Amino acid sequence: MSKLNISNIDLKYLNFNIKEFKSQGYTYYRIQKQLDKNNKVNVTGKSKEEVKEKYFNKLERFLNNGITNLDTKKMTFAEFVHYYLFEIVLPSGSIKPKSFNCYNNIYRKHIEDNPIGKIKLTELKKEQLQKYFNDLCKANFKISTIKAIKTFISTVLNYATNEDYITKNYCTSVKLPKNDTAKKNKFLTDDEVQLIFKNCKDLKLLIIIKIALSTGMRINEILALTENDFNFDDCSIKVNKTLSHCSIFEDDKNYKTQTIITAPKSTSSNRTVYFSPNIANDIKKYITLQKERYLKLGKKYTKDSIIFTNKDFDYVGYRNLTYHLGVLFKKCNISASGFHIFRHTSGSKLYEMGVNIKTISEQLGHSNTNITSNIYVHLDEEKKKEAIKYLDKYFESV
C-alpha cells in the first residue's frame, strides 16, 4: 500500500476519474491520468480499491523519484526485459546477486539476440512463445534450463501485466514436454569411496570430501564453514550460509566479479545436518592445523574464520578445487566429475539404509520431498532387478 499523505498532495493529482468497462464478461476499472507533459498513468484493476492503490503507487514513484514514461507500444521484448532487470530489479535490491546473475545470463544468452527479443512487447502472443520454447527443446537444452527460462520470462510478463503494459501473460499457457524419465544420477560405490580416501593426499580436499559424503552438503555450503558452525557434542553442522562466485552489478555496464558469503540457496537449505562421529577427529585435527597456520603467519583467527582457505587465507577457488578433484578421479579410474556426486552418494546410502524420504530431504536441504523422491526412485527399480536374480535359482533346472 502506498504511504502517500493525501492531504499534502496537489489537488490536481487527486482529480481523476475511475471508469468502468467490461471485457470477456468481467467488469474492470481504469484510471488514466496525465501527470505532466512526459508522464502518464494508465492503470486497470478488478475493483475500484485495487485501481486506486495502483494509481497512488505510481503517483508516489513520480513524486519521489520521477517515473519514465515508457512507450511500451514501441518497445521490443528484449528492451523491456533489459528495463525490468536494470531499472526495476537491480535498484530494488530485492534479490540476491547470484539470482540477478542468473536472470542477466538468461537475458544475454536466450533473449537479447533471439528472434523472440525483437518482437514488440505488446505483440508477444502465446504462439510465438510456444515456438520459442519448442526451438529451445529442439536445440537440446536441458529441461531444467528451459524451465528456468520459462519461469524468468513469466516473471517479467507478470510485472508487465500488473503495470498494465500488456493485458495478459501468455507464457503461463506455454506447454513444455514432460520429463517422464526419472533422472538417473551417478553414485560412488563403497570400493570407489575407499579408493578416493586411499589416493587423496591433499588433506583439505580429503576433509571436504568426507564432510560431503557424510552430510550431503553442497560444495559451496562446505566452503563457507567456520568453526562456530560445528557442534562436536552431537556431531552436527549448522548450515546457514554459502559461498557465491558472481558478478556484482552497479548498472548494465559496470560490474565486478566477487566471491562472497550469502544466505543459503533457499529457506529449506538453512538447516542442521549430522555427520558421522568417525570423521569428528579428522575435522578437529584439520581445524587445529588451520589455527596453527593462522598464528604462524601472523593472521588473526576467530571461530568465525573460514576454515577452508587458499594459501593466502582467501576463499578457495571452486575451479581450482574442481581441477584437483578431476585429477583424483582420473588417478582412481573413476568416471565422474564435480563434487555433486558426493551429495548424491550420501543421499543414496541413506535411502538404501531405509531412512525415510522426509529425513533425507531435510538433511540434503531440498525444498520438498518430491525432489528427493525423483532423484532416488530408480534405486527401488535396481533393488527389484537384483531381487529377481535371486529367484533365478528356482528356475535353473526347469
Secondary structure, DSSP 4 states (H G I P E B T S, - for coil): -----GGGS-HHHH----EEEEETTEEEEEEEEE-SSS-EEEEEESSHHHHHHHHHHHHHHHHHT------TTT-BHHHHHHHIIIIIIHHHT-S-HHHHHHHHHHHHHHTTTSHHHHSBGGG--HHHHHHHHHHHHHTT--HHHHHHHHHHHHHHHHHHHHTTSSS--GGGG-------SPP------HHHHHHHHHH---HHHHHHHHHHHHH---HHHHTT-BGGGEETTTTEEEE--EEEEEEEESSSS-EEEEEEEE--SSGGGSEEEE--GGGHHHHHHHHHHHHHHHHHTT----TTSBSSB-TTSSBPPHHHHHHHHHHHHHHTT----STHHHHHHHHHHHHHTT--HHHHHHHHT-SSHHHHHHHHHHHHHHHHHHHHHHHGGGGTT-
